[in-house]
Amino acid sequence: MKKFQYLAAACALLCGSTTVYGAGDAKKGQEVFDQCAVCHNADSTEKKMGPGLKGLFKNKALGNGKPVNDANVTNKINEGGNGMPGYKDMLNDAERANLVAYLKTL
């Protein structure tokens, strides 16, 4: 019985993760990006305060060397780093999913 409970808990976590990294609304994500635009260019790769994000999801790796994918980009948004604040407590799951969806359009 305990094995089933652990399996059910693991499945619930996995399903929850796909929701967080699931399809967001790029149009709403553009509104969220307005907060990011102070430091990041959306229309070029030129550095502002932070790196330009045009073509982000066409790159093989992030600045930290990790592959560019929903999970790693979301983690960077949540945790920040290299002068970027973490937005874990400032954005909800839907806002993060929407932001990632928008970043994919750049």
TORDRENMI-491627 format. One record per residue: z negated, x, y of N, C-alpha, C, O in turn; residue number from 0. Coordinates in steps of 0.1 Angstrom, whole numbers, plus 5000, padded with zeros to 4 digits. Example, Ala and Ser with C-alpha at 12.3 -4.5 7.8 and 13.67 -1.06 7.14 Angstrom:
{n_pz: 4922; n_px: 5132; n_py: 4943; ca_pz: 4922; ca_px: 5123; ca_py: 4955; c_pz: 4922; c_px: 5132; c_py: 4967; o_pz: 4915; o_px: 5142; o_py: 4967; resi: 0}
{n_pz: 4929; n_px: 5128; n_py: 4978; ca_pz: 4929; ca_px: 5137; ca_py: 4989; c_pz: 4921; c_px: 5129; c_py: 5000; o_pz: 4920; o_px: 5134; o_py: 5011; resi: 1}
***
This chain:
{n_pz: 5000; n_px: 5008; n_py: 4988; ca_pz: 5000; ca_px: 5000; ca_py: 5000; c_pz: 5000; c_px: 5009; c_py: 5013; o_pz: 5007; o_px: 5005; o_py: 5022; resi: 0}
{n_pz: 4992; n_px: 5020; n_py: 5012; ca_pz: 4992; ca_px: 5028; ca_py: 5024; c_pz: 5005; c_px: 5034; c_py: 5027; o_pz: 5009; o_px: 5036; o_py: 5039; resi: 1}
{n_pz: 5013; n_px: 5038; n_py: 5016; ca_pz: 5026; ca_px: 5044; ca_py: 5018; c_pz: 5035; c_px: 5034; c_py: 5026; o_pz: 5043; o_px: 5038; o_py: 5035; resi: 2}
{n_pz: 5034; n_px: 5021; n_py: 5022; ca_pz: 5042; ca_px: 5011; ca_py: 5029; c_pz: 5038; c_px: 5010; c_py: 5043; o_pz: 5047; o_px: 5008; o_py: 5052; resi: 3}
{n_pz: 5025; n_px: 5010; n_py: 5047; ca_pz: 5021; ca_px: 5009; ca_py: 5060; c_pz: 5026; c_px: 5021; c_py: 5069; o_pz: 5030; o_px: 5020; o_py: 5080; resi: 4}
{n_pz: 5026; n_px: 5033; n_py: 5063; ca_pz: 5031; ca_px: 5045; ca_py: 5070; c_pz: 5046; c_px: 5044; c_py: 5072; o_pz: 5051; o_px: 5047; o_py: 5083; resi: 5}
{n_pz: 5053; n_px: 5039; n_py: 5062; ca_pz: 5067; ca_px: 5037; ca_py: 5063; c_pz: 5070; c_px: 5027; c_py: 5074; o_pz: 5080; o_px: 5028; o_py: 5082; resi: 6}
{n_pz: 5063; n_px: 5016; n_py: 5074; ca_pz: 5065; ca_px: 5005; ca_py: 5084; c_pz: 5062; c_px: 5011; c_py: 5098; o_pz: 5070; o_px: 5008; o_py: 5107; resi: 7}
{n_pz: 5052; n_px: 5019; n_py: 5099; ca_pz: 5049; ca_px: 5025; ca_py: 5112; c_pz: 5060; c_px: 5034; c_py: 5117; o_pz: 5063; o_px: 5034; o_py: 5128; resi: 8}
{n_pz: 5065; n_px: 5042; n_py: 5107; ca_pz: 5075; ca_px: 5052; ca_py: 5111; c_pz: 5088; c_px: 5044; c_py: 5115; o_pz: 5095; o_px: 5048; o_py: 5124; resi: 9}
{n_pz: 5091; n_px: 5034; n_py: 5108; ca_pz: 5103; ca_px: 5026; ca_py: 5112; c_pz: 5101; c_px: 5019; c_py: 5125; o_pz: 5111; o_px: 5019; o_py: 5133; resi: 10}
{n_pz: 5089; n_px: 5015; n_py: 5128; ca_pz: 5087; ca_px: 5009; ca_py: 5141; c_pz: 5088; c_px: 5019; c_py: 5152; o_pz: 5094; o_px: 5016; o_py: 5163; resi: 11}
{n_pz: 5083; n_px: 5031; n_py: 5150; ca_pz: 5085; ca_px: 5042; ca_py: 5160; c_pz: 5100; c_px: 5045; c_py: 5162; o_pz: 5104; o_px: 5047; o_py: 5173; resi: 12}
{n_pz: 5107; n_px: 5046; n_py: 5151; ca_pz: 5121; ca_px: 5050; ca_py: 5151; c_pz: 5129; c_px: 5039; c_py: 5159; o_pz: 5137; o_px: 5042; o_py: 5167; resi: 13}
{n_pz: 5126; n_px: 5026; n_py: 5156; ca_pz: 5133; ca_px: 5015; ca_py: 5163; c_pz: 5129; c_px: 5015; c_py: 5178; o_pz: 5138; o_px: 5013; o_py: 5186; resi: 14}
{n_pz: 5117; n_px: 5018; n_py: 5181; ca_pz: 5112; ca_px: 5019; ca_py: 5195; c_pz: 5120; c_px: 5030; c_py: 5202; o_pz: 5123; o_px: 5028; o_py: 5214; resi: 15}
{n_pz: 5122; n_px: 5041; n_py: 5195; ca_pz: 5129; ca_px: 5052; ca_py: 5201; c_pz: 5143; c_px: 5049; c_py: 5205; o_pz: 5148; o_px: 5053; o_py: 5215; resi: 16}
{n_pz: 5150; n_px: 5041; n_py: 5196; ca_pz: 5164; ca_px: 5038; ca_py: 5198; c_pz: 5164; c_px: 5028; c_py: 5210; o_pz: 5174; o_px: 5028; o_py: 5217; resi: 17}
{n_pz: 5154; n_px: 5020; n_py: 5212; ca_pz: 5154; ca_px: 5011; ca_py: 5224; c_pz: 5153; c_px: 5019; c_py: 5236; o_pz: 5160; o_px: 5017; o_py: 5246; resi: 18}
{n_pz: 5144; n_px: 5029; n_py: 5237; ca_pz: 5142; ca_px: 5038; ca_py: 5249; c_pz: 5155; c_px: 5045; c_py: 5252; o_pz: 5159; o_px: 5046; o_py: 5264; resi: 19}
{n_pz: 5162; n_px: 5050; n_py: 5242; ca_pz: 5174; ca_px: 5058; ca_py: 5244; c_pz: 5187; c_px: 5049; c_py: 5242; o_pz: 5198; o_px: 5054; o_py: 5242; resi: 20}
{n_pz: 5185; n_px: 5036; n_py: 5241; ca_pz: 5196; ca_px: 5027; ca_py: 5239; c_pz: 5204; c_px: 5025; c_py: 5251; o_pz: 5202; o_px: 5031; o_py: 5262; resi: 21}
{n_pz: 5214; n_px: 5016; n_py: 5250; ca_pz: 5223; ca_px: 5014; ca_py: 5261; c_pz: 5216; c_px: 5008; c_py: 5273; o_pz: 5208; o_px: 4998; o_py: 5272; resi: 22}
{n_pz: 5218; n_px: 5014; n_py: 5284; ca_pz: 5212; ca_px: 5009; ca_py: 5297; c_pz: 5224; c_px: 5004; c_py: 5305; o_pz: 5235; o_px: 5004; o_py: 5301; resi: 23}
{n_pz: 5220; n_px: 5000; n_py: 5317; ca_pz: 5230; ca_px: 4994; ca_py: 5327; c_pz: 5233; c_px: 5005; c_py: 5337; o_pz: 5225; o_px: 5008; o_py: 5346; resi: 24}
{n_pz: 5245; n_px: 5010; n_py: 5337; ca_pz: 5249; ca_px: 5021; ca_py: 5346; c_pz: 5248; c_px: 5017; c_py: 5360; o_pz: 5244; o_px: 5025; o_py: 5369; resi: 25}
{n_pz: 5251; n_px: 5005; n_py: 5363; ca_pz: 5251; ca_px: 5000; ca_py: 5377; c_pz: 5237; c_px: 5000; c_py: 5382; o_pz: 5234; o_px: 5004; o_py: 5394; resi: 26}
{n_pz: 5228; n_px: 4995; n_py: 5374; ca_pz: 5213; ca_px: 4996; ca_py: 5378; c_pz: 5208; c_px: 5010; c_py: 5379; o_pz: 5200; o_px: 5014; o_py: 5387; resi: 27}
{n_pz: 5214; n_px: 5018; n_py: 5370; ca_pz: 5210; ca_px: 5032; ca_py: 5369; c_pz: 5214; c_px: 5040; c_py: 5382; o_pz: 5207; o_px: 5049; o_py: 5386; resi: 28}
{n_pz: 5225; n_px: 5035; n_py: 5388; ca_pz: 5229; ca_px: 5041; ca_py: 5401; c_pz: 5219; c_px: 5039; c_py: 5412; o_pz: 5217; o_px: 5048; o_py: 5420; resi: 29}
{n_pz: 5213; n_px: 5027; n_py: 5411; ca_pz: 5202; ca_px: 5024; ca_py: 5421; c_pz: 5190; c_px: 5033; c_py: 5419; o_pz: 5184; o_px: 5038; o_py: 5428; resi: 30}
{n_pz: 5187; n_px: 5035; n_py: 5406; ca_pz: 5176; ca_px: 5044; ca_py: 5403; c_pz: 5179; c_px: 5058; c_py: 5407; o_pz: 5170; o_px: 5066; o_py: 5412; resi: 31}
{n_pz: 5191; n_px: 5062; n_py: 5406; ca_pz: 5196; ca_px: 5076; ca_py: 5410; c_pz: 5194; c_px: 5079; c_py: 5424; o_pz: 5193; o_px: 5090; o_py: 5428; resi: 32}
{n_pz: 5193; n_px: 5069; n_py: 5433; ca_pz: 5191; ca_px: 5071; ca_py: 5447; c_pz: 5179; c_px: 5079; c_py: 5450; o_pz: 5179; o_px: 5087; o_py: 5459; resi: 33}
{n_pz: 5169; n_px: 5078; n_py: 5441; ca_pz: 5157; ca_px: 5087; ca_py: 5442; c_pz: 5160; c_px: 5101; c_py: 5439; o_pz: 5154; o_px: 5110; o_py: 5445; resi: 34}
{n_pz: 5169; n_px: 5103; n_py: 5430; ca_pz: 5173; ca_px: 5116; ca_py: 5425; c_pz: 5183; c_px: 5123; c_py: 5435; o_pz: 5183; o_px: 5136; o_py: 5435; resi: 35}
{n_pz: 5190; n_px: 5115; n_py: 5442; ca_pz: 5201; ca_px: 5120; ca_py: 5451; c_pz: 5195; c_px: 5129; c_py: 5462; o_pz: 5203; o_px: 5137; o_py: 5468; resi: 36}
{n_pz: 5183; n_px: 5129; n_py: 5465; ca_pz: 5177; ca_px: 5138; ca_py: 5475; c_pz: 5178; c_px: 5152; c_py: 5470; o_pz: 5180; o_px: 5161; o_py: 5478; resi: 37}
{n_pz: 5177; n_px: 5154; n_py: 5457; ca_pz: 5178; ca_px: 5168; ca_py: 5451; c_pz: 5190; c_px: 5171; c_py: 5443; o_pz: 5193; o_px: 5183; o_py: 5441; resi: 38}
{n_pz: 5197; n_px: 5161; n_py: 5438; ca_pz: 5208; ca_px: 5163; ca_py: 5429; c_pz: 5221; c_px: 5156; c_py: 5435; o_pz: 5221; o_px: 5145; o_py: 5439; resi: 39}
{n_pz: 5232; n_px: 5164; n_py: 5434; ca_pz: 5245; ca_px: 5158; ca_py: 5437; c_pz: 5250; c_px: 5150; c_py: 5425; o_pz: 5249; o_px: 5155; o_py: 5414; resi: 40}
{n_pz: 5256; n_px: 5139; n_py: 5427; ca_pz: 5262; ca_px: 5131; ca_py: 5417; c_pz: 5277; c_px: 5134; c_py: 5416; o_pz: 5283; o_px: 5132; o_py: 5405; resi: 41}
{n_pz: 5283; n_px: 5138; n_py: 5427; ca_pz: 5298; ca_px: 5139; ca_py: 5427; c_pz: 5302; c_px: 5154; c_py: 5427; o_pz: 5314; o_px: 5156; o_py: 5429; resi: 42}
{n_pz: 5293; n_px: 5163; n_py: 5424; ca_pz: 5297; ca_px: 5177; ca_py: 5422; c_pz: 5287; c_px: 5184; c_py: 5413; o_pz: 5277; o_px: 5179; o_py: 5410; resi: 43}
{n_pz: 5291; n_px: 5196; n_py: 5409; ca_pz: 5282; ca_px: 5205; ca_py: 5401; c_pz: 5275; c_px: 5214; c_py: 5410; o_pz: 5267; o_px: 5223; o_py: 5406; resi: 44}
{n_pz: 5277; n_px: 5214; n_py: 5424; ca_pz: 5270; ca_px: 5222; ca_py: 5433; c_pz: 5256; c_px: 5219; c_py: 5434; o_pz: 5251; o_px: 5208; o_py: 5434; resi: 45}
{n_pz: 5248; n_px: 5230; n_py: 5434; ca_pz: 5233; ca_px: 5228; ca_py: 5435; c_pz: 5230; c_px: 5223; c_py: 5449; o_pz: 5235; o_px: 5227; o_py: 5459; resi: 46}
{n_pz: 5220; n_px: 5214; n_py: 5449; ca_pz: 5214; ca_px: 5209; ca_py: 5461; c_pz: 5200; c_px: 5216; c_py: 5461; o_pz: 5200; o_px: 5228; o_py: 5464; resi: 47}
{n_pz: 5190; n_px: 5209; n_py: 5458; ca_pz: 5177; ca_px: 5215; ca_py: 5455; c_pz: 5177; c_px: 5217; c_py: 5440; o_pz: 5172; o_px: 5228; o_py: 5435; resi: 48}
{n_pz: 5182; n_px: 5208; n_py: 5433; ca_pz: 5184; ca_px: 5209; ca_py: 5418; c_pz: 5199; c_px: 5209; c_py: 5415; o_pz: 5207; o_px: 5208; o_py: 5424; resi: 49}
{n_pz: 5202; n_px: 5211; n_py: 5402; ca_pz: 5216; ca_px: 5212; ca_py: 5399; c_pz: 5224; c_px: 5200; c_py: 5402; o_pz: 5219; o_px: 5189; o_py: 5401; resi: 50}
{n_pz: 5237; n_px: 5201; n_py: 5405; ca_pz: 5246; ca_px: 5190; ca_py: 5406; c_pz: 5248; c_px: 5184; c_py: 5392; o_pz: 5249; o_px: 5192; o_py: 5382; resi: 51}
{n_pz: 5249; n_px: 5171; n_py: 5391; ca_pz: 5249; ca_px: 5165; ca_py: 5378; c_pz: 5263; c_px: 5159; c_py: 5374; o_pz: 5264; o_px: 5152; o_py: 5363; resi: 52}
{n_pz: 5273; n_px: 5161; n_py: 5381; ca_pz: 5286; ca_px: 5157; ca_py: 5378; c_pz: 5290; c_px: 5163; c_py: 5364; o_pz: 5289; o_px: 5175; o_py: 5362; resi: 53}
{n_pz: 5294; n_px: 5155; n_py: 5355; ca_pz: 5299; ca_px: 5160; ca_py: 5342; c_pz: 5287; c_px: 5164; c_py: 5333; o_pz: 5289; o_px: 5171; o_py: 5323; resi: 54}
{n_pz: 5275; n_px: 5160; n_py: 5336; ca_pz: 5263; ca_px: 5164; ca_py: 5328; c_pz: 5265; c_px: 5162; c_py: 5313; o_pz: 5263; o_px: 5171; o_py: 5305; resi: 55}
{n_pz: 5270; n_px: 5150; n_py: 5309; ca_pz: 5271; ca_px: 5147; ca_py: 5295; c_pz: 5283; c_px: 5153; c_py: 5288; o_pz: 5286; o_px: 5151; o_py: 5277; resi: 56}
{n_pz: 5291; n_px: 5160; n_py: 5296; ca_pz: 5303; ca_px: 5168; ca_py: 5291; c_pz: 5298; c_px: 5182; c_py: 5287; o_pz: 5306; o_px: 5189; o_py: 5281; resi: 57}
{n_pz: 5287; n_px: 5186; n_py: 5292; ca_pz: 5282; ca_px: 5200; ca_py: 5290; c_pz: 5276; c_px: 5200; c_py: 5275; o_pz: 5272; o_px: 5190; o_py: 5270; resi: 58}
{n_pz: 5276; n_px: 5212; n_py: 5270; ca_pz: 5270; ca_px: 5214; ca_py: 5257; c_pz: 5254; c_px: 5215; c_py: 5257; o_pz: 5247; o_px: 5211; o_py: 5248; resi: 59}
{n_pz: 5249; n_px: 5221; n_py: 5268; ca_pz: 5235; ca_px: 5223; ca_py: 5269; c_pz: 5230; c_px: 5220; c_py: 5283; o_pz: 5237; o_px: 5221; o_py: 5293; resi: 60}
{n_pz: 5217; n_px: 5217; n_py: 5284; ca_pz: 5210; ca_px: 5216; ca_py: 5296; c_pz: 5206; c_px: 5230; c_py: 5301; o_pz: 5208; o_px: 5240; o_py: 5294; resi: 61}
{n_pz: 5201; n_px: 5231; n_py: 5313; ca_pz: 5196; ca_px: 5244; ca_py: 5318; c_pz: 5186; c_px: 5251; c_py: 5310; o_pz: 5185; o_px: 5263; o_py: 5310; resi: 62}
{n_pz: 5178; n_px: 5243; n_py: 5302; ca_pz: 5168; ca_px: 5249; ca_py: 5293; c_pz: 5174; c_px: 5252; c_py: 5280; o_pz: 5166; o_px: 5257; o_py: 5271; resi: 63}
{n_pz: 5187; n_px: 5251; n_py: 5278; ca_pz: 5193; ca_px: 5255; ca_py: 5265; c_pz: 5194; c_px: 5244; c_py: 5255; o_pz: 5200; o_px: 5245; o_py: 5244; resi: 64}
{n_pz: 5187; n_px: 5233; n_py: 5257; ca_pz: 5187; ca_px: 5222; ca_py: 5247; c_pz: 5200; c_px: 5214; c_py: 5248; o_pz: 5206; o_px: 5213; o_py: 5259; resi: 65}
{n_pz: 5205; n_px: 5208; n_py: 5237; ca_pz: 5217; ca_px: 5201; ca_py: 5238; c_pz: 5216; c_px: 5189; c_py: 5247; o_pz: 5206; o_px: 5183; o_py: 5249; resi: 66}
{n_pz: 5227; n_px: 5185; n_py: 5253; ca_pz: 5228; ca_px: 5174; ca_py: 5262; c_pz: 5229; c_px: 5161; c_py: 5253; o_pz: 5240; o_px: 5159; o_py: 5247; resi: 67}
{n_pz: 5219; n_px: 5153; n_py: 5253; ca_pz: 5219; ca_px: 5141; ca_py: 5246; c_pz: 5209; c_px: 5132; c_py: 5252; o_pz: 5201; o_px: 5136; o_py: 5261; resi: 68}
{n_pz: 5209; n_px: 5119; n_py: 5248; ca_pz: 5200; ca_px: 5109; ca_py: 5255; c_pz: 5185; c_px: 5114; c_py: 5254; o_pz: 5178; o_px: 5113; o_py: 5264; resi: 69}
{n_pz: 5181; n_px: 5118; n_py: 5243; ca_pz: 5167; ca_px: 5122; ca_py: 5241; c_pz: 5163; c_px: 5133; c_py: 5250; o_pz: 5152; o_px: 5133; o_py: 5256; resi: 70}
{n_pz: 5171; n_px: 5144; n_py: 5251; ca_pz: 5167; ca_px: 5156; ca_py: 5259; c_pz: 5168; c_px: 5153; c_py: 5274; o_pz: 5160; o_px: 5158; o_py: 5281; resi: 71}
{n_pz: 5178; n_px: 5145; n_py: 5278; ca_pz: 5179; ca_px: 5142; ca_py: 5292; c_pz: 5167; c_px: 5133; c_py: 5296; o_pz: 5162; o_px: 5135; o_py: 5306; resi: 72}
{n_pz: 5164; n_px: 5123; n_py: 5287; ca_pz: 5153; ca_px: 5114; ca_py: 5290; c_pz: 5140; c_px: 5123; c_py: 5291; o_pz: 5131; o_px: 5120; o_py: 5299; resi: 73}
{n_pz: 5138; n_px: 5132; n_py: 5282; ca_pz: 5126; ca_px: 5141; ca_py: 5282; c_pz: 5126; c_px: 5149; c_py: 5295; o_pz: 5115; o_px: 5150; o_py: 5301; resi: 74}
{n_pz: 5137; n_px: 5154; n_py: 5300; ca_pz: 5137; ca_px: 5161; ca_py: 5312; c_pz: 5133; c_px: 5152; c_py: 5324; o_pz: 5126; o_px: 5156; o_py: 5333; resi: 75}
{n_pz: 5138; n_px: 5140; n_py: 5324; ca_pz: 5134; ca_px: 5130; ca_py: 5334; c_pz: 5119; c_px: 5128; c_py: 5334; o_pz: 5113; o_px: 5127; o_py: 5344; resi: 76}
{n_pz: 5114; n_px: 5126; n_py: 5322; ca_pz: 5100; ca_px: 5123; ca_py: 5320; c_pz: 5091; c_px: 5135; c_py: 5324; o_pz: 5081; o_px: 5133; o_py: 5331; resi: 77}
{n_pz: 5094; n_px: 5147; n_py: 5319; ca_pz: 5086; ca_px: 5158; ca_py: 5321; c_pz: 5089; c_px: 5167; c_py: 5333; o_pz: 5080; o_px: 5174; o_py: 5338; resi: 78}
{n_pz: 5101; n_px: 5166; n_py: 5338; ca_pz: 5105; ca_px: 5175; ca_py: 5349; c_pz: 5105; c_px: 5189; c_py: 5345; o_pz: 5107; o_px: 5193; o_py: 5334; resi: 79}
{n_pz: 5102; n_px: 5198; n_py: 5355; ca_pz: 5102; ca_px: 5212; ca_py: 5353; c_pz: 5111; c_px: 5220; c_py: 5363; o_pz: 5120; o_px: 5214; o_py: 5368; resi: 80}
{n_pz: 5108; n_px: 5233; n_py: 5365; ca_pz: 5115; ca_px: 5241; ca_py: 5374; c_pz: 5115; c_px: 5235; c_py: 5388; o_pz: 5126; o_px: 5235; o_py: 5395; resi: 81}
{n_pz: 5104; n_px: 5230; n_py: 5393; ca_pz: 5103; ca_px: 5224; ca_py: 5406; c_pz: 5106; c_px: 5209; c_py: 5406; o_pz: 5103; o_px: 5202; o_py: 5416; resi: 82}
{n_pz: 5112; n_px: 5203; n_py: 5395; ca_pz: 5114; ca_px: 5189; ca_py: 5395; c_pz: 5102; c_px: 5182; c_py: 5390; o_pz: 5096; o_px: 5186; o_py: 5380; resi: 83}
{n_pz: 5097; n_px: 5171; n_py: 5397; ca_pz: 5086; ca_px: 5164; ca_py: 5392; c_pz: 5089; c_px: 5156; c_py: 5380; o_pz: 5101; o_px: 5152; o_py: 5378; resi: 84}
{n_pz: 5080; n_px: 5153; n_py: 5372; ca_pz: 5082; ca_px: 5144; ca_py: 5360; c_pz: 5081; c_px: 5129; c_py: 5365; o_pz: 5073; o_px: 5126; o_py: 5374; resi: 85}
{n_pz: 5090; n_px: 5121; n_py: 5359; ca_pz: 5090; ca_px: 5107; ca_py: 5363; c_pz: 5085; c_px: 5097; c_py: 5353; o_pz: 5088; o_px: 5085; o_py: 5353; resi: 86}
{n_pz: 5078; n_px: 5103; n_py: 5343; ca_pz: 5072; ca_px: 5095; ca_py: 5332; c_pz: 5064; c_px: 5083; c_py: 5337; o_pz: 5065; o_px: 5072; o_py: 5331; resi: 87}
{n_pz: 5056; n_px: 5085; n_py: 5347; ca_pz: 5047; ca_px: 5075; ca_py: 5352; c_pz: 5054; c_px: 5067; c_py: 5363; o_pz: 5048; o_px: 5057; o_py: 5368; resi: 88}
{n_pz: 5065; n_px: 5071; n_py: 5368; ca_pz: 5072; ca_px: 5064; ca_py: 5379; c_pz: 5083; c_px: 5055; c_py: 5375; o_pz: 5086; o_px: 5046; o_py: 5383; resi: 89}
{n_pz: 5089; n_px: 5058; n_py: 5364; ca_pz: 5100; ca_px: 5049; ca_py: 5359; c_pz: 5096; c_px: 5042; c_py: 5346; o_pz: 5089; o_px: 5048; o_py: 5338; resi: 90}
{n_pz: 5100; n_px: 5030; n_py: 5344; ca_pz: 5097; ca_px: 5023; ca_py: 5332; c_pz: 5109; c_px: 5026; c_py: 5322; o_pz: 5119; o_px: 5033; o_py: 5326; resi: 91}
{n_pz: 5108; n_px: 5022; n_py: 5309; ca_pz: 5118; ca_px: 5025; ca_py: 5299; c_pz: 5131; c_px: 5020; c_py: 5303; o_pz: 5141; o_px: 5027; o_py: 5301; resi: 92}
{n_pz: 5132; n_px: 5008; n_py: 5309; ca_pz: 5145; ca_px: 5002; ca_py: 5313; c_pz: 5151; c_px: 5010; c_py: 5324; o_pz: 5163; o_px: 5013; o_py: 5324; resi: 93}
{n_pz: 5143; n_px: 5015; n_py: 5334; ca_pz: 5149; ca_px: 5023; ca_py: 5344; c_pz: 5154; c_px: 5036; c_py: 5339; o_pz: 5164; o_px: 5041; o_py: 5344; resi: 94}
{n_pz: 5147; n_px: 5042; n_py: 5330; ca_pz: 5151; ca_px: 5055; ca_py: 5324; c_pz: 5164; c_px: 5053; c_py: 5316; o_pz: 5173; o_px: 5061; o_py: 5317; resi: 95}
{n_pz: 5165; n_px: 5042; n_py: 5308; ca_pz: 5177; ca_px: 5039; ca_py: 5301; c_pz: 5189; c_px: 5037; c_py: 5310; o_pz: 5200; o_px: 5041; o_py: 5308; resi: 96}
{n_pz: 5186; n_px: 5030; n_py: 5321; ca_pz: 5197; ca_px: 5027; ca_py: 5331; c_pz: 5201; c_px: 5040; c_py: 5338; o_pz: 5213; o_px: 5042; o_py: 5340; resi: 97}
{n_pz: 5192; n_px: 5049; n_py: 5341; ca_pz: 5195; ca_px: 5061; ca_py: 5347; c_pz: 5204; c_px: 5070; c_py: 5338; o_pz: 5214; o_px: 5076; o_py: 5342; resi: 98}
{n_pz: 5200; n_px: 5071; n_py: 5325; ca_pz: 5208; ca_px: 5079; ca_py: 5316; c_pz: 5222; c_px: 5073; c_py: 5314; o_pz: 5232; o_px: 5080; o_py: 5313; resi: 99}
{n_pz: 5223; n_px: 5060; n_py: 5314; ca_pz: 5236; ca_px: 5053; ca_py: 5313; c_pz: 5244; c_px: 5057; c_py: 5325; o_pz: 5256; o_px: 5059; o_py: 5324; resi: 100}
{n_pz: 5238; n_px: 5057; n_py: 5337; ca_pz: 5246; ca_px: 5061; ca_py: 5349; c_pz: 5250; c_px: 5076; c_py: 5348; o_pz: 5261; o_px: 5080; o_py: 5352; resi: 101}
{n_pz: 5241; n_px: 5085; n_py: 5344; ca_pz: 5244; ca_px: 5099; ca_py: 5343; c_pz: 5256; c_px: 5101; c_py: 5334; o_pz: 5263; o_px: 5111; o_py: 5336; resi: 102}
{n_pz: 5257; n_px: 5093; n_py: 5324; ca_pz: 5269; ca_px: 5094; ca_py: 5315; c_pz: 5282; c_px: 5091; c_py: 5322; o_pz: 5293; o_px: 5095; o_py: 5317; resi: 103}
{n_pz: 5282; n_px: 5084; n_py: 5333; ca_pz: 5294; ca_px: 5080; ca_py: 5340; c_pz: 5298; c_px: 5091; c_py: 5350; o_pz: 5309; o_px: 5091; o_py: 5355; resi: 104}
{n_pz: 5290; n_px: 5101; n_py: 5352; ca_pz: 5293; ca_px: 5111; ca_py: 5362; c_pz: 5303; c_px: 5121; c_py: 5357; o_pz: 5307; o_px: 5131; o_py: 5364; resi: 105}
***
